[in-house]
Amino acid sequence: MESESYYSLIPVISSAGQGLFSPVFVWVLILFVFLIAVSAVFSGSESAFFSLNSEHIDRLKGMKTRRSEKILQILSNPEQLLATVMISYTFLNILIIFVSAFLLNHFAIFKLTSYSGIVFQILIISGILLIFTKLLPRIYAHHKALGFALFSVYPLVFAGKFFSPLRFLLVNSTSIINRKLLKNN
């Protein structure tokens, strides 16, 4: 009887089904880390770009590189910058939630068949997103604004092109709302 209770704990720490370090699990884990890193870049880029001061702007103008010119171009339209960051960040976080749910479901304790499993998944995923894609990148980017802006400019340019239809809708719809709010005041 004692041995049965001991062995009943094993599924809690092992994978349900295919093995914890199956090739699929490892590839999905690599994808998860990649998505966290990319999401951190977009989160940090918001802080970096909006933390650039006049000294940074003067340095960018003096650099005369493609990166510096792109940064100055992006800064000329802060609404589009913010829309690009928000859409990209949200899209990546949705992907992270799906991938992390897949990863956590490999552990019996986190199975979505129980309410406690769902609660644990929400807490773990929220904690990871908050720490690694919100707090740490923003703190770092705020203190290293120019360097982070130079680092993140091309991902922002790519995302701006990729999400341009959504960005167009978001910027224009918020412009309409802002005009109506200003008109009512």
C-alpha positions as CSV (number, residue, x, y, z in Angstrom):
1,M,0.0,0.0,0.0
2,E,2.8,2.4,0.8
3,S,4.5,1.7,-2.5
4,E,1.3,2.5,-4.4
5,S,1.1,6.0,-2.8
6,Y,4.8,6.6,-3.6
7,Y,4.4,5.7,-7.2
8,S,1.2,7.8,-7.5
9,L,3.3,10.9,-7.1
10,I,5.5,10.1,-10.1
11,P,3.1,11.5,-12.8
12,V,3.2,14.9,-10.9
13,I,6.8,15.3,-11.8
14,S,7.0,13.5,-15.1
15,S,5.5,14.2,-18.4
16,A,2.1,13.0,-19.1
17,G,2.5,10.7,-22.1
18,Q,5.5,11.3,-24.4
19,G,8.3,12.0,-22.0
20,L,9.4,15.2,-20.6
21,F,12.3,15.8,-23.0
22,S,10.7,14.5,-26.1
23,P,11.8,16.4,-29.3
24,V,8.4,18.1,-29.5
25,F,8.7,19.3,-25.9
26,V,12.2,20.6,-26.4
27,W,11.3,22.5,-29.7
28,V,8.3,24.0,-28.0
29,L,10.5,25.0,-25.0
30,I,12.9,26.7,-27.4
31,L,10.0,28.5,-29.1
32,F,8.8,29.6,-25.7
33,V,12.2,31.1,-24.8
34,F,12.4,32.8,-28.2
35,L,8.9,34.3,-27.9
36,I,9.7,35.6,-24.4
37,A,12.9,37.3,-25.7
38,V,11.1,38.9,-28.7
39,S,8.2,40.1,-26.5
40,A,10.8,41.6,-24.1
41,V,12.4,43.5,-27.0
42,F,9.0,45.0,-27.9
43,S,8.2,45.8,-24.3
44,G,11.6,47.4,-23.8
45,S,11.5,49.3,-27.0
46,E,8.4,51.2,-25.8
47,S,10.3,52.4,-22.8
48,A,13.5,53.0,-24.7
49,F,11.9,55.1,-27.5
50,F,9.8,57.2,-25.1
51,S,12.8,57.7,-22.7
52,L,15.0,59.2,-25.4
53,N,15.8,62.8,-24.4
54,S,17.1,65.8,-26.4
55,E,20.7,64.7,-25.9
56,H,19.9,61.3,-27.3
57,I,18.1,62.8,-30.3
58,D,21.1,65.1,-31.0
59,R,23.4,62.1,-30.9
60,L,21.1,60.2,-33.3
61,K,21.2,63.1,-35.7
62,G,25.0,63.1,-35.6
63,M,25.3,59.4,-36.2
64,K,23.9,59.4,-39.7
65,T,23.4,55.7,-39.8
66,R,20.4,53.7,-41.1
67,R,19.5,52.7,-37.6
68,S,19.6,56.3,-36.3
69,E,17.6,57.6,-39.3
70,K,15.0,54.9,-38.7
71,I,14.7,55.8,-35.0
72,L,14.2,59.5,-35.9
73,Q,11.6,58.5,-38.5
74,I,9.8,56.3,-36.0
75,L,9.9,59.0,-33.3
76,S,8.3,61.5,-35.7
77,N,5.0,59.5,-35.4
78,P,4.6,58.4,-31.8
79,E,1.0,57.1,-32.3
80,Q,2.2,54.6,-34.9
81,L,5.1,53.6,-32.7
82,L,2.8,53.0,-29.7
83,A,0.3,51.1,-31.9
84,T,3.1,48.9,-33.4
85,V,4.5,48.1,-30.0
86,M,1.1,47.3,-28.5
87,I,-0.1,45.1,-31.3
88,S,3.2,43.2,-31.5
89,Y,3.4,42.8,-27.7
90,T,-0.2,41.6,-27.5
91,F,0.2,39.2,-30.4
92,L,3.4,37.7,-28.9
93,N,1.9,37.4,-25.4
94,I,-1.1,35.4,-26.9
95,L,1.4,33.1,-28.5
96,I,3.3,32.8,-25.3
97,I,0.2,31.8,-23.4
98,F,-0.7,29.1,-25.9
99,V,2.9,27.7,-25.9
100,S,3.3,27.8,-22.1
101,A,-0.1,26.1,-21.7
102,F,1.2,23.3,-23.9
103,L,4.4,23.1,-21.9
104,L,2.7,23.1,-18.5
105,N,0.3,20.4,-19.6
106,H,3.2,18.0,-19.8
107,F,3.1,18.0,-16.0
108,A,0.2,16.2,-14.4
109,I,-0.1,18.8,-11.7
110,F,-0.9,21.5,-14.3
111,K,-3.4,19.6,-16.3
112,L,-6.3,21.7,-17.5
113,T,-8.8,19.1,-16.3
114,S,-8.7,20.5,-12.8
115,Y,-9.4,23.9,-11.4
116,S,-6.2,24.0,-9.4
117,G,-4.3,23.2,-12.6
118,I,-5.9,26.1,-14.4
119,V,-5.1,28.4,-11.5
120,F,-1.5,27.3,-11.3
121,Q,-1.1,27.8,-15.1
122,I,-2.6,31.3,-14.9
123,L,-0.3,32.3,-12.0
124,I,2.8,30.8,-13.5
125,I,2.2,32.3,-17.0
126,S,1.2,35.7,-15.5
127,G,4.3,35.8,-13.4
128,I,6.6,34.9,-16.3
129,L,5.0,37.5,-18.5
130,L,5.1,40.2,-15.9
131,I,8.7,39.7,-14.9
132,F,10.4,38.7,-18.2
133,T,8.3,40.6,-20.7
134,K,7.2,43.7,-18.8
135,L,9.3,44.7,-15.8
136,L,12.9,43.6,-16.5
137,P,13.0,44.8,-20.2
138,R,11.4,48.1,-19.3
139,I,13.7,48.8,-16.4
140,Y,16.7,47.9,-18.5
141,A,15.5,49.9,-21.6
142,H,14.8,53.0,-19.5
143,H,18.3,53.1,-18.2
144,K,19.9,52.2,-21.6
145,A,17.4,54.0,-23.8
146,L,19.7,54.9,-26.7
147,G,21.3,51.5,-26.9
148,F,18.0,49.6,-26.6
149,A,16.4,51.8,-29.3
150,L,19.3,51.1,-31.6
151,F,19.0,47.4,-30.9
152,S,15.2,47.2,-31.3
153,V,14.7,49.5,-34.3
154,Y,14.7,46.8,-37.0
155,P,12.2,44.5,-35.1
156,L,10.0,47.6,-34.8
157,V,10.3,48.4,-38.5
158,F,9.5,44.8,-39.4
159,A,6.5,44.7,-37.1
160,G,5.3,48.0,-38.4
161,K,5.2,46.6,-41.9
162,F,3.8,43.2,-40.9
163,F,1.0,44.7,-38.7
164,S,0.4,47.8,-40.9
165,P,-3.3,47.1,-41.5
166,L,-4.0,46.6,-37.8
167,R,-1.9,49.6,-36.9
168,F,-3.8,51.7,-39.4
169,L,-7.1,50.6,-37.9
170,L,-5.9,51.2,-34.3
171,V,-4.3,54.6,-35.0
172,N,-7.4,55.9,-36.9
173,S,-9.9,54.6,-34.5
174,T,-8.1,56.1,-31.5
175,S,-7.9,59.4,-33.5
176,I,-11.6,59.4,-34.0
177,I,-12.2,58.7,-30.3
178,N,-9.8,61.4,-29.3
179,R,-11.4,64.0,-31.5
180,K,-14.9,63.2,-30.2
181,L,-13.6,63.4,-26.6
182,L,-12.0,66.8,-27.3
183,K,-15.1,68.0,-29.0
184,N,-17.2,67.1,-25.9
185,N,-14.9,68.9,-23.6
